[in-house]
Amino acid sequence: MRQLGILGGMSWESTASYYRLLNQGVRERLGGLHSAPLLLHSVDFAEIAACQQRGDWQAAGKQLASAAQGLQRAGATALLLATNTMHKVAPAIEAAVEIPLLHIGDAVGQALQRQGVTRAALLGTRFTMQEDFYRQRLAERFGIEVLVPAPAQMTEIDRVIFAELCQGRFLDSARAFYLECLQQLREQGAEAAILGCTEIGLLLEGLEAPLPLLDSTELHVAMGLEWMLGS
Protein backbone atom coordinates (compact mmCIF):
# COMPACT_ATOMS: atom_id res chain seq x y z
CA MET A 1 0.00 0.00 0.00
CA ARG A 2 1.08 3.57 -0.64
CA GLN A 3 1.42 5.82 2.40
CA LEU A 4 -1.06 8.71 2.49
CA GLY A 5 -0.63 12.06 4.24
CA ILE A 6 -3.56 13.87 5.85
CA LEU A 7 -3.66 17.61 6.51
CA GLY A 8 -6.22 17.71 9.30
CA GLY A 9 -7.55 19.44 12.39
CA MET A 10 -10.01 21.69 10.50
CA SER A 11 -11.90 20.55 12.55
CA TRP A 12 -10.56 17.52 14.40
CA GLU A 13 -14.12 16.17 14.47
CA SER A 14 -14.06 15.61 10.72
CA THR A 15 -10.42 14.49 10.73
CA ALA A 16 -11.39 11.70 13.12
CA SER A 17 -13.94 10.59 10.52
CA TYR A 18 -11.24 10.53 7.84
CA TYR A 19 -9.02 8.35 10.02
CA ARG A 20 -11.85 5.96 10.87
CA LEU A 21 -13.19 5.66 7.32
CA LEU A 22 -9.76 5.14 5.73
CA ASN A 23 -8.96 2.34 8.16
CA GLN A 24 -12.39 0.77 7.75
CA GLY A 25 -11.99 0.89 3.98
CA VAL A 26 -8.62 -0.87 4.06
CA ARG A 27 -9.94 -3.53 6.43
CA GLU A 28 -12.98 -4.17 4.23
CA ARG A 29 -10.87 -4.54 1.09
CA LEU A 30 -7.90 -6.46 2.46
CA GLY A 31 -9.29 -8.17 5.55
CA GLY A 32 -7.36 -9.58 8.47
CA LEU A 33 -5.36 -7.11 10.53
CA HIS A 34 -4.73 -4.69 7.67
CA SER A 35 -5.04 -0.96 8.42
CA ALA A 36 -4.27 2.25 6.56
CA PRO A 37 -0.65 3.52 6.36
CA LEU A 38 -1.25 7.16 7.25
CA LEU A 39 0.70 10.24 8.27
CA LEU A 40 -1.26 13.03 9.97
CA HIS A 41 -0.43 16.69 10.51
CA SER A 42 -3.23 18.15 12.62
CA VAL A 43 -3.19 21.95 12.92
CA ASP A 44 -4.61 24.24 15.59
CA PHE A 45 -7.89 25.16 13.93
CA ALA A 46 -8.17 28.42 15.89
CA GLU A 47 -5.17 29.77 13.98
CA ILE A 48 -6.59 28.77 10.60
CA ALA A 49 -10.07 30.10 11.46
CA ALA A 50 -8.52 33.44 12.47
CA CYS A 51 -6.87 33.65 9.03
CA GLN A 52 -10.22 32.90 7.40
CA GLN A 53 -12.04 35.61 9.33
CA ARG A 54 -9.52 38.33 8.49
CA GLY A 55 -9.22 37.15 4.87
CA ASP A 56 -5.54 36.28 5.19
CA TRP A 57 -5.60 33.26 2.92
CA GLN A 58 -1.94 33.70 2.07
CA ALA A 59 -0.93 33.06 5.69
CA ALA A 60 -3.22 30.05 5.92
CA GLY A 61 -1.87 28.68 2.66
CA LYS A 62 1.71 29.16 3.84
CA GLN A 63 1.01 27.24 7.06
CA LEU A 64 -0.64 24.34 5.27
CA ALA A 65 2.03 24.28 2.56
CA SER A 66 4.70 23.94 5.26
CA ALA A 67 2.74 21.10 6.86
CA ALA A 68 2.42 19.40 3.47
CA GLN A 69 6.17 19.60 2.97
CA GLY A 70 6.67 17.90 6.33
CA LEU A 71 4.36 15.06 5.32
CA GLN A 72 6.22 14.66 2.05
CA ARG A 73 9.56 14.48 3.86
CA ALA A 74 8.09 11.89 6.23
CA GLY A 75 7.20 9.62 3.32
CA ALA A 76 3.68 10.50 2.18
CA THR A 77 3.10 9.67 -1.49
CA ALA A 78 -0.05 11.82 -1.82
CA LEU A 79 -2.07 14.23 0.32
CA LEU A 80 -5.65 14.55 1.51
CA LEU A 81 -6.64 18.01 2.77
CA ALA A 82 -9.35 17.00 5.24
CA THR A 83 -11.54 20.09 4.79
CA ASN A 84 -13.60 21.58 1.98
CA THR A 85 -13.06 25.27 2.74
CA MET A 86 -9.27 25.16 2.85
CA HIS A 87 -9.15 23.84 -0.70
CA LYS A 88 -9.24 27.56 -1.45
CA VAL A 89 -5.48 27.44 -0.80
CA ALA A 90 -4.94 24.16 -2.67
CA PRO A 91 -2.73 25.90 -5.29
CA ALA A 92 -0.32 27.03 -2.56
CA ILE A 93 -0.08 23.49 -1.22
CA GLU A 94 0.37 21.97 -4.67
CA ALA A 95 3.15 24.44 -5.49
CA ALA A 96 5.05 23.51 -2.32
CA VAL A 97 5.26 19.74 -2.83
CA GLU A 98 6.08 17.23 -5.54
CA ILE A 99 3.43 14.69 -4.53
CA PRO A 100 -0.22 14.97 -5.67
CA LEU A 101 -2.95 16.64 -3.66
CA LEU A 102 -6.10 14.56 -4.10
CA HIS A 103 -8.67 17.33 -4.53
CA ILE A 104 -12.02 16.99 -2.78
CA GLY A 105 -13.78 18.87 -5.59
CA ASP A 106 -12.67 16.23 -8.08
CA ALA A 107 -13.99 13.45 -5.84
CA VAL A 108 -17.37 15.21 -5.68
CA GLY A 109 -17.45 16.10 -9.39
CA GLN A 110 -16.70 12.55 -10.48
CA ALA A 111 -19.47 11.20 -8.25
CA LEU A 112 -22.00 13.69 -9.65
CA GLN A 113 -21.03 12.76 -13.20
CA ARG A 114 -21.45 9.04 -12.45
CA GLN A 115 -24.96 9.76 -11.18
CA GLY A 116 -25.85 11.92 -14.19
CA VAL A 117 -26.41 15.01 -12.02
CA THR A 118 -26.01 18.39 -13.72
CA ARG A 119 -27.55 20.70 -11.07
CA ALA A 120 -26.47 20.25 -7.47
CA ALA A 121 -27.16 22.08 -4.22
CA LEU A 122 -24.14 22.99 -2.10
CA LEU A 123 -24.06 23.39 1.69
CA GLY A 124 -20.83 24.41 3.39
CA THR A 125 -19.12 27.33 5.06
CA ARG A 126 -19.89 30.76 3.63
CA PHE A 127 -16.47 30.71 1.96
CA THR A 128 -17.24 27.45 0.17
CA MET A 129 -20.74 28.55 -0.85
CA GLN A 130 -19.95 32.12 -1.90
CA GLU A 131 -16.53 31.98 -3.52
CA ASP A 132 -15.49 30.51 -6.85
CA PHE A 133 -12.76 28.04 -5.90
CA TYR A 134 -15.21 25.15 -5.37
CA ARG A 135 -18.14 26.00 -7.62
CA GLN A 136 -15.94 26.97 -10.53
CA ARG A 137 -14.00 23.72 -10.39
CA LEU A 138 -17.24 21.75 -10.54
CA ALA A 139 -18.51 23.86 -13.42
CA GLU A 140 -15.35 23.89 -15.52
CA ARG A 141 -14.17 20.32 -14.98
CA PHE A 142 -17.45 18.46 -14.64
CA GLY A 143 -20.20 20.65 -16.12
CA ILE A 144 -22.07 20.91 -12.81
CA GLU A 145 -24.30 23.92 -12.11
CA VAL A 146 -24.18 24.66 -8.38
CA LEU A 147 -27.13 26.11 -6.47
CA VAL A 148 -26.63 27.71 -3.06
CA PRO A 149 -29.08 28.85 -0.34
CA ALA A 150 -30.31 32.42 0.08
CA PRO A 151 -27.87 34.85 1.79
CA ALA A 152 -29.62 34.75 5.17
CA GLN A 153 -29.63 30.95 5.09
CA MET A 154 -25.93 30.88 4.20
CA THR A 155 -25.21 33.04 7.23
CA GLU A 156 -27.01 30.61 9.54
CA ILE A 157 -25.47 27.53 7.91
CA ASP A 158 -22.02 29.05 8.45
CA ARG A 159 -22.80 29.96 12.05
CA VAL A 160 -23.92 26.43 12.84
CA ILE A 161 -20.74 24.97 11.35
CA PHE A 162 -18.35 27.07 13.43
CA ALA A 163 -20.39 27.55 16.62
CA GLU A 164 -21.84 24.03 16.85
CA LEU A 165 -20.55 21.34 14.49
CA CYS A 166 -16.84 22.16 14.80
CA GLN A 167 -17.30 22.02 18.57
CA GLY A 168 -18.96 18.62 18.54
CA ARG A 169 -22.52 19.90 19.03
CA PHE A 170 -25.09 18.28 16.72
CA LEU A 171 -28.51 19.74 17.54
CA ASP A 172 -31.97 18.85 16.26
CA SER A 173 -32.64 22.53 15.51
CA ALA A 174 -29.67 22.57 13.13
CA ARG A 175 -30.80 19.35 11.47
CA ALA A 176 -34.27 20.80 10.85
CA PHE A 177 -32.86 24.02 9.43
CA TYR A 178 -30.46 22.25 7.06
CA LEU A 179 -33.24 19.96 5.81
CA GLU A 180 -35.45 23.00 5.19
CA CYS A 181 -32.70 24.60 3.11
CA LEU A 182 -32.33 21.41 1.08
CA GLN A 183 -36.08 21.30 0.42
CA GLN A 184 -36.00 24.85 -0.95
CA LEU A 185 -33.01 24.05 -3.17
CA ARG A 186 -34.85 21.02 -4.49
CA GLU A 187 -37.76 23.27 -5.43
CA GLN A 188 -35.26 25.44 -7.33
CA GLY A 189 -34.20 22.47 -9.46
CA ALA A 190 -31.37 20.79 -7.58
CA GLU A 191 -31.08 17.08 -8.34
CA ALA A 192 -28.72 16.20 -5.48
CA ALA A 193 -26.99 17.93 -2.59
CA ILE A 194 -23.28 18.23 -1.88
CA LEU A 195 -22.45 18.18 1.82
CA GLY A 196 -19.54 20.52 1.21
CA CYS A 197 -18.36 20.76 4.79
CA THR A 198 -16.80 17.72 6.36
CA GLU A 199 -18.92 18.07 9.53
CA ILE A 200 -22.34 18.26 7.84
CA GLY A 201 -22.34 14.55 7.11
CA LEU A 202 -22.06 13.93 10.84
CA LEU A 203 -25.08 16.19 11.45
CA LEU A 204 -27.36 14.58 8.85
CA GLU A 205 -26.19 10.99 9.19
CA GLY A 206 -29.06 8.53 9.01
CA LEU A 207 -31.73 11.13 8.19
CA GLU A 208 -34.15 11.08 5.25
CA ALA A 209 -33.41 14.20 3.19
CA PRO A 210 -35.34 15.93 0.39
CA LEU A 211 -32.42 15.29 -2.01
CA PRO A 212 -29.86 12.53 -2.52
CA LEU A 213 -26.86 13.48 -0.37
CA LEU A 214 -23.26 13.29 -1.50
CA ASP A 215 -21.02 13.38 1.55
CA SER A 216 -17.77 15.01 0.46
CA THR A 217 -15.86 13.29 3.26
CA GLU A 218 -16.88 9.80 2.16
CA LEU A 219 -16.11 10.57 -1.49
CA HIS A 220 -12.73 12.06 -0.59
CA VAL A 221 -11.90 9.02 1.51
CA ALA A 222 -12.79 6.75 -1.42
CA MET A 223 -10.35 8.68 -3.59
CA GLY A 224 -7.69 8.24 -0.92
CA LEU A 225 -8.35 4.51 -0.72
CA GLU A 226 -7.95 4.18 -4.47
CA TRP A 227 -4.57 5.88 -4.22
CA MET A 228 -3.36 3.76 -1.30
CA LEU A 229 -4.45 0.46 -2.78
CA GLY A 230 -3.41 1.28 -6.35
CA SER A 231 -6.81 0.51 -7.83
Beta strands, then each sheet from edge to edge (+ up, - down):
strand 1: 4-8
strand 2: 38-42
strand 3: 78-81
strand 4: 119-123
strand 5: 145-147
strand 6: 192-195
strand 7: 213-215
sheet 1: 2+ 1+ 3+
sheet 2: 5+ 4+ 6+ 7+
end
